[in-house]
Amino acid sequence: MTDHEPNSSPADHSSADSPPEWTVKSEANDTTLVVRGRWTIDDGATLSIPAGALTPSHAAAATQTLHVDVSGLGQWDSSLVSFLWTVKQAAAKANMAFDLAQLPDGVQRLFALLPAEPEPPAKHQQRPFAPLQTTGIIALDTLQEVGALTELGAETARGSIKALSGHGGMRLRDLFVNIFDAGPSALLIVSVVNFLIGAILAFVGAVQLRKFSADMYVANLVGIACVRELSAVMTAIIMAGRTGGAYAARIATMLGNEEIDALRVFGIPVSSYILLPSILSLMLMMPLLYLYGCGMSIIGGYVVATGMLPDVTGAGYLNQTLGAIDLHQFEFGFAKSIVFAIMIGLTSCQIGLSAGRSAADVGTAATRAVVVGIVGVIALDAVFAVIANILDI
């Protein structure tokens, strides 16, 4: 609030330049609040009147009026308005009328914007214990999310068919950029994680299998576990945390910047223009990253096994690995990696599209995409394990 100074005579300048102070003067029928000095927050102005300052001892009659004397008032800011507003509340409790006539015009205009009484504190709504209602709400929200995800997948599939026929809205430049982000840019972290996974499996297997003089079967353990399960799952988890979160944050940012709204206004399908390159790049790169992760896991197991087990040679380890892994194991992991890619791409894009428009919502969308992606990968892997058991794969 800009400081103000009322018109005053030269005799009042001494009191107008003094520190802020106030006094209450009681008369037969009226009470006067005298305000003097520079009433600004920098000068230490009081923001509220103490409790009990306007007691019945100052106001004997119920019909008294509280006047305000501002003849000695100097510069003022919003601290004066805050103080006088609390004075008005105290006067109302003391059954006194509050006279605003002598206040400066600026104070009166600000008073007109204030509520008549303070707002009561908000009451927290207590939700009754209703387990059936809560379960129903969760079920309906889950069905709504599944429906939205299914609709988004159908739109993306239709957009991919149009793109193959040359009539889609996808740009090849966007596809190549997403392929680079989802593929070559992720090679380092995929290499490190899968190498360490293979090394850990080989170390644990070597410690246990050495007790039974079955050192050579470390290669079987590392090869089958990584090709069948761990390489696909760990690569998908990496992509869910790295690429899925980036997709959700990017789309949520575009939503907050109203870029998504602009595309819809111009009739450009969002599913083909933005979502299809992201999902298609994951579908193309995830199987390749899975195969690359399998190789890095086997190399990690090779390094640990040949270093820890004196009876295991490099050629023997590779020969044992090739004998333990057949083509069906790669086919199973290859199919899982494609399904993981579709799930991560669709859920991340849907979370980004359903996010809010603030900066905090972008971070929330990215976090939610990572959590949903990781949990979804593990859940789908459990489903694949059941299917493999039924089909005896």
BELPE-V359565 format. One record per backbone hydrogen bond with DSSP energy under -1.0 kcal/mol. CO is the residue of the C=O (numbers start at 1). NH is the residue of the N-H. Records with the same first field share a line. If there is no record, write none. Layout:
CO: NH, NH
This chain:
4: 76
9: 12
12: 16
13: 17
18: 38
21: 36
23: 34
25: 32
30: 27
31: 67
32: 25
33: 69
34: 23
36: 21
37: 74
38: 40
39: 77
40: 45
41: 44
50: 53
55: 58, 59
61: 64
64: 97
65: 31
66: 99
67: 33
69: 35
70: 73
72: 37
75: 39
76: 4
77: 80
78: 82
79: 83
80: 84
81: 85
82: 86
83: 87
84: 88
85: 89
86: 90
87: 91
88: 92
89: 93
90: 94
91: 96
92: 95
97: 66
100: 103
104: 108
105: 109
106: 110
107: 111
108: 112
111: 114
130: 134
131: 135
132: 136
133: 137
134: 138
135: 139
136: 140
137: 141
138: 142
139: 143
140: 144
141: 145
142: 146
143: 147
144: 148
145: 149
146: 150
147: 151
148: 152
149: 153
150: 154
151: 155
152: 156
153: 157
154: 158
155: 159
156: 160
157: 161
158: 162
159: 163
160: 164
161: 165
162: 167
171: 175
172: 176
173: 177
174: 178
175: 179
176: 180
177: 181
178: 182
179: 183
180: 185
183: 186
184: 187
186: 190
187: 191
188: 192
189: 193
190: 194
191: 195
192: 196
193: 197
194: 198
195: 199
196: 200
197: 201
198: 202
199: 203
200: 204
201: 205
202: 206
203: 207
204: 208
205: 209
206: 210
209: 212, 214
210: 213
214: 217
215: 218
216: 219
217: 221
218: 222
219: 223
220: 224
221: 225
222: 226
223: 227
224: 228
225: 229, 230
226: 231
229: 233
230: 234
231: 235
232: 236
233: 237
234: 238
235: 239
236: 240
237: 241
238: 242
239: 243, 244
243: 247
244: 248
245: 249
246: 250
247: 251
248: 252
249: 253
250: 254
251: 255
252: 256
253: 257
254: 259, 260
255: 258
258: 262
259: 263
260: 264
261: 265
262: 266
263: 268
269: 273
270: 274, 275
271: 276
275: 279
276: 280
277: 281
278: 282
279: 283
280: 284
281: 285
282: 286
285: 289
286: 290
287: 291
288: 292
289: 293
290: 294
291: 295
292: 296
293: 297
294: 298
295: 299
296: 300
297: 301
298: 302
299: 303
300: 304
301: 305
302: 306
303: 307
304: 308
305: 309
309: 312
313: 317
314: 318
315: 319
316: 320
317: 321
318: 322
319: 323
320: 324
321: 325
327: 331
328: 332
329: 333
330: 334
331: 335
332: 336
333: 337
334: 338
335: 339
336: 340
337: 341
338: 342
339: 343
340: 344
341: 345
342: 346
343: 347
344: 348
345: 349
346: 350
347: 351
348: 352
349: 353
350: 354
359: 363
360: 364
361: 365
362: 366
363: 367
364: 368
365: 369
366: 370
367: 371
368: 372
369: 373
370: 374
371: 375
372: 376
373: 377
374: 378
375: 379
376: 380
377: 381
378: 382
379: 383
380: 384
381: 385
382: 386
383: 387
384: 388
385: 389
386: 390
387: 391
388: 393
